[in-house]
């Protein structure tokens, strides 16, 4: 898994490693949520780092993962590894009273528990899981009203988008979040559960893999031909590629020229962490995808 990480987005690595998708009731913010609010927080999860800053708990964060880059405030904080390589020694030297971990990091949580440090265990889920996590973080950091406000803001964004696309045709969409450059190999697409699927459905699209009840699908070219998407959207965490790179990535789809999305030139590349990080910017991602699927919204 470590060797493959370089060729995949962080989102793909997280999904493949975590395995199980948690429903809101399965998330474990800790039975001790009634204790004093956490004052020194280490976050190994970029999505939850964003949430902490969004609810005003940024000053309580003392270290972040190797992949954190938003908001800009995190750039000055110590780095303590990530999903696959957490630096336990360094974490302990920072004297945290809360460490935010991935649900698949059971051994890390056990070490921290032995050291007397509580953990908040996170797994990917859908939009409702994101909202629940925001509210749970509000409780554990002593900022419940700020967390509730942010959650309601996101809910309002999604309600507004649903209203805007109501009654419009719903194109069949292949949503890709990882593949080998200049190739259709090692492709990862959104399945019918999880925050990417929820964003797509809210934005007025129909996921071509809506019937696959898992977060990630690795489709073959034959499967994509059979599913015949009207639109292909590729989301990437980094900055927008140069026009020449986009041209090369678009040409990678030429072997599938018979599917409607390729035949009609409806292949879109969207760059930005908001598309792949299940955090407080999911509403922005949904708005931008809605405009791609329904250009009339931009007029």
C-alpha positions in Angstrom: 0.0 0.0 0.0 2.8 2.5 0.9 4.5 1.9 -2.5 1.2 2.7 -4.4 0.5 5.8 -2.4 2.5 8.1 -4.7 0.4 7.2 -7.7 -3.0 7.8 -6.0 -4.8 10.7 -4.5 -4.9 10.8 -0.7 -8.6 10.2 -0.9 -8.1 6.9 -2.8 -5.5 5.8 -0.3 -7.8 6.6 2.6 -10.7 4.7 1.1 -8.7 1.7 0.2 -7.1 1.5 3.7 -10.1 2.3 5.7 -12.2 -0.3 4.0 -15.5 0.3 5.9 -17.6 3.4 5.6 -19.0 4.5 8.9 -22.6 5.7 9.3 -23.0 8.6 11.7 -24.0 6.3 14.6 -20.8 4.3 14.1 -18.4 7.3 14.5 -16.6 7.3 17.8 -16.0 10.8 19.2 -15.4 9.2 22.6 -17.6 8.4 25.5 -15.9 11.1 27.5 -17.3 14.0 25.4 -18.6 15.5 28.6 -15.0 16.1 29.8 -13.4 19.5 29.7 -13.0 20.8 26.1 -9.8 19.7 24.4 -7.1 22.4 24.4 -4.2 20.8 22.6 -5.3 18.9 19.5 -3.2 16.9 17.0 -5.1 16.1 13.8 -4.0 13.3 11.4 -7.0 13.9 9.2 -7.0 17.0 6.8 -10.8 17.0 6.5 -11.2 17.3 10.3 -8.4 19.9 10.5 -10.5 22.1 8.2 -13.5 21.5 10.3 -11.7 22.5 13.5 -10.6 25.8 11.9 -14.1 26.3 10.4 -15.7 26.2 13.9 -13.1 28.5 15.5 -11.0 25.8 17.2 -7.9 26.5 15.1 -6.0 28.0 18.1 -6.4 24.6 19.9 -4.6 22.7 17.1 -0.9 22.1 17.9 0.0 19.8 15.0 -1.3 18.4 11.7 -0.7 15.7 9.2 1.8 15.7 6.4 -1.0 16.4 3.9 -2.6 19.4 5.5 -2.5 22.6 3.5 -5.8 24.4 4.3 -6.5 26.8 5.8 -3.2 28.7 5.3 -2.8 28.8 9.1 -1.8 25.2 9.2 1.4 25.8 7.2 3.2 27.0 10.3 2.2 24.0 12.4 4.4 21.0 13.1 3.8 17.9 10.9 3.4 14.5 12.5 3.0 12.1 9.6 -0.4 10.9 8.3 -2.5 7.8 7.7 0.3 5.4 6.9 3.2 6.9 8.8 2.2 8.7 12.0 5.1 9.8 14.2 3.9 8.7 17.6 7.1 9.9 19.4 6.6 13.4 18.1 2.9 13.4 18.8 3.7 12.5 22.5 6.2 15.3 22.8 3.5 17.8 21.9 1.5 16.8 25.0 -1.9 16.7 23.2 -5.1 16.0 25.1 -6.8 14.9 21.9 -5.6 13.2 18.8 -7.8 12.9 15.7 -7.2 9.6 13.9 -8.6 7.6 11.0 -10.8 4.7 12.0 -8.3 2.3 10.5 -5.5 3.4 12.8 -6.5 1.0 15.6 -2.9 0.4 16.8 -2.2 4.1 16.9 -5.3 4.7 19.0 -4.2 1.9 21.3 -0.8 3.5 21.9 -2.3 6.8 22.6 -4.9 5.4 25.0 -2.1 3.7 26.9 -0.4 7.1 27.2 -3.6 8.6 28.6 -4.5 10.6 25.5 -8.1 10.4 24.2 -8.8 10.0 20.5 -11.5 10.9 18.0 -11.8 8.2 15.5 -13.0 9.1 12.0 -14.1 7.2 8.9 -15.4 8.5 5.6 -19.1 8.7 5.1 -21.7 10.8 3.3 -22.8 14.4 3.8 -24.8 13.5 6.9 -21.7 12.0 8.5 -19.8 15.2 7.7 -22.4 17.2 9.5 -22.5 14.9 12.5 -18.7 15.1 12.7 -18.8 18.9 12.7 -21.2 18.8 15.6 -19.3 16.2 17.5 -16.1 18.3 17.1 -18.0 21.3 18.4 -18.9 19.4 21.6 -15.4 18.0 22.2 -13.7 21.4 21.6 -16.2 23.5 23.6 -17.5 25.2 20.5 -21.0 23.7 20.0 -22.7 26.9 18.8 -20.1 27.6 16.1 -20.2 24.0 14.9 -24.0 24.1 14.7 -23.8 27.3 12.7 -21.4 25.8 10.2 -23.4 22.6 9.9 -26.6 24.7 9.1 -24.7 26.8 6.6 -23.7 23.6 4.7 -27.2 22.3 4.9 -28.5 25.6 3.5 -26.0 25.4 0.6 -27.1 21.9 -0.3 -30.8 22.9 -0.1 -30.2 25.8 -2.4 -28.4 23.6 -5.0 -31.2 21.0 -4.9 -33.7 23.8 -5.6 -31.7 25.2 -8.4 -31.4 21.9 -10.3 -34.9 20.6 -9.6 -36.7 19.8 -12.8 -33.6 19.8 -14.9 -32.4 16.7 -16.8 -30.1 14.6 -14.8 -27.1 13.4 -16.9 -25.5 10.1 -16.1 -22.1 10.9 -14.7 -18.8 9.0 -14.2 -17.0 10.8 -11.3 -13.3 9.9 -11.3 -11.0 10.8 -8.4 -7.9 8.9 -9.3 -6.1 7.2 -12.2 -2.7 6.7 -13.8 -1.6 9.8 -15.7 -2.2 9.8 -19.4 -3.9 6.4 -19.1 -7.2 4.8 -18.0 -5.4 2.3 -15.8 -5.7 2.2 -12.0 -8.9 4.2 -12.2 -10.9 5.0 -9.1 -14.5 6.3 -9.4 -17.2 7.1 -7.0 -19.6 4.3 -6.1 -23.1 4.8 -4.9 -22.3 5.7 -1.3 -20.1 8.4 0.3 -19.7 12.1 0.2 -18.7 12.2 -3.5 -21.9 10.4 -4.5 -23.9 12.7 -2.3 -22.3 15.8 -3.9 -23.0 14.5 -7.4 -26.6 13.6 -6.6 -27.2 17.0 -5.0 -25.6 18.8 -8.0 -28.2 17.2 -10.3 -26.3 14.3 -11.7 -27.0 10.5 -11.7 -24.0 8.4 -10.7 -23.5 5.7 -13.3 -22.3 3.5 -10.3 -25.2 4.4 -8.0 -26.1 0.7 -7.7 -22.7 -0.2 -6.4 -23.0 0.1 -2.6 -19.4 1.1 -1.8 -17.5 4.3 -1.8 -15.0 3.4 -4.5 -15.2 1.5 -7.8 -12.2 0.3 -10.0 -14.0 0.1 -13.4 -12.6 -1.6 -16.5 -12.9 0.1 -19.9 -15.5 -2.5 -20.8 -17.5 -1.6 -17.7 -17.4 2.1 -18.6 -18.5 1.3 -22.1 -21.4 -0.6 -20.7 -22.4 2.2 -18.3 -22.2 4.8 -21.1 -21.9 8.1 -19.1 -23.2 11.3 -20.5 -20.6 13.3 -18.6 -17.2 12.4 -17.2 -15.9 14.6 -14.3 -12.4 14.1 -12.9 -11.6 15.7 -9.6 -8.1 16.3 -8.4 -6.7 17.8 -5.2 -3.9 19.9 -6.7 -3.9 23.0 -8.8 -5.2 23.1 -12.3 -2.9 21.4 -14.8 -1.4 23.3 -17.7 -3.5 23.3 -20.9 -1.1 20.9 -22.5 -1.4 18.4 -19.6 -5.2 18.7 -19.8 -5.1 18.0 -23.5 -3.1 14.8 -22.9 -5.4 13.7 -20.1 -8.4 14.3 -22.3 -6.9 12.3 -25.1 -6.5 9.3 -22.7 -10.2 8.8 -23.1 -10.0 8.4 -26.9 -10.2 4.6 -26.8 -13.7 5.1 -25.4 -14.8 7.4 -28.2 -18.2 5.7 -28.6 -19.5 6.7 -25.1 -21.7 9.8 -25.1 -19.4 11.8 -22.7 -16.3 11.4 -25.0 -18.3 11.7 -28.3 -19.8 14.9 -27.2 -16.8 16.4 -25.5 -18.3 16.4 -22.0 -15.1 15.6 -20.1 -14.4 18.0 -17.3 -11.3 18.3 -15.0 -11.9 20.1 -11.7 -8.9 20.9 -9.5 -9.0 21.8 -5.8 -9.0 20.1 -2.4 -12.7 21.0 -1.9 -13.5 18.2 -4.3 -11.7 15.4 -2.5 -11.6 16.5 1.1 -14.9 15.7 3.0 -14.8 18.9 5.0 -16.6 22.2 5.4 -16.1 23.1 1.7 -18.3 20.3 0.3 -21.0 22.9 -0.4 -18.7 24.8 -2.6 -17.7 21.6 -4.4 -21.4 20.8 -5.0 -22.1 24.3 -6.4 -19.2 24.0 -8.9 -20.1 20.5 -10.0 -23.8 21.7 -10.5 -22.6 24.5 -12.8 -20.6 21.9 -14.8 -23.6 19.6 -15.2 -26.1 22.5 -15.7 -24.2 25.4 -17.5 -27.4 27.5 -17.4 -26.8 28.1 -13.7 -23.7 30.2 -14.5 -25.7 32.6 -16.7 
